[in-house]
């Protein structure tokens, strides 16, 4: 997995924008809410929101840790991109997108059409 593939998966989702935050993190957003954050410096790492029931199991895998600052909201930090195959990366990115989208206010979602 590489940053270009992650970008492609994210940008293929509806209404996604990207922004660089904190000087070195590429963030993918829907209506200004992040669903995927990728480090632009150092080895590839990415943060994603996961289902509550998956969180505890995922963070036991080598290469996945609770994401700093947002772990309480069930975000993981993938520090070893090889921990997921390409189908799993696509699944977890799309799932993160859906989890964030589901929490958006209905009036904001209506703006998207």
Order of alpha helices (4+ residues) and beta strands (2+ residues): alpha-beta-beta-beta-beta-alpha-beta-beta-alpha-alpha
